[in-house]
Every structure is written in structure tokens, then in C-alpha cells.
Amino acid sequence: MEYRPPRAGSGGGARRPVPSDRRPRPAGQQRPRLADLRTERIAPERAPRRPAPPPPPQRPGLVAGRVALGLLSALVLAATGYYWQVADDFSDGLTTTDVIAGPTERPRTAPSTSS
């Protein structure tokens, strides 16, 4: 192990010696690449995948029914909005009184005349 003085601008700390397992390899011996190590492992046998089932056949009656149901729901939504507006216009002209809440003031009672 040899001591190397720190270089200017390298943080100022002393360099540690290189461990023996990290030292450069002799010429002709290179470290195996990770991809090579992965291919050397024996992969477990897998059963072949089954092909995806074919999509169900489209029936023309089903598509037409869905279109008709969509149009019907749009018609119901439009009719609801229209009649909501009609009912709102009708109730705007009504005068209402809250009869359930009760009076807010107590009525004055006539003085009792007892003799």
C-alpha cells in the first residue's frame, strides 16, 4: 500500500489504498460483463404460453341495441332538463308561506280583567 497525496480540487481527503480484489486484472483477463453472467445461468423451464382466445364475434343486433339505448338516454336527459325549466318557471310566480315553522313572535295577550 502506498500513500498518494490528494490532488488539488479533489475534496482534500487522503486517497485510500485499492483493495486487492479491486486491482486491475493482468492483460488478457477482463472482468465478465453482467450480460454474459445472466446468460450463463440456466433459466428454469417454462411451459409454453397458450395463445390468447379469439375475440367474441360481434352481433349486429347488439350494436344497434346499444346505439338505440344511448339515443333514448340522451332524449330522457333532454326532456328532464326541459320540464325542470317549465316547473321552475311555474313556481316562480307562486306566493308561499311557511306554515310549519310557527310564528316568530308571540302575539300579545289581552290583559286579563279579574275582579
C-alpha angles and dihedrals in degrees: 000000000000130000119236119192115237118264121238112271096014096112097275097258124128117258117247120227116260113253115243094246090055098049119115115276122242117267113286095026114095128176111260114252120246091242090057091051092051094053093048092062115090111243117219115255113261128198112247114261119254114238116254114267115256116261116263115265116262115242115210092215091056093052092048090049092053091050091049091048091051092051091047092051091050089051092051091050092051093047091050091053093047096050091043088059092047092051091047091052090049094051093047091074096050124101113218135189127200103233098166100061095063129223120319094212129042112241116243114257121221114251110263117241110211121168 
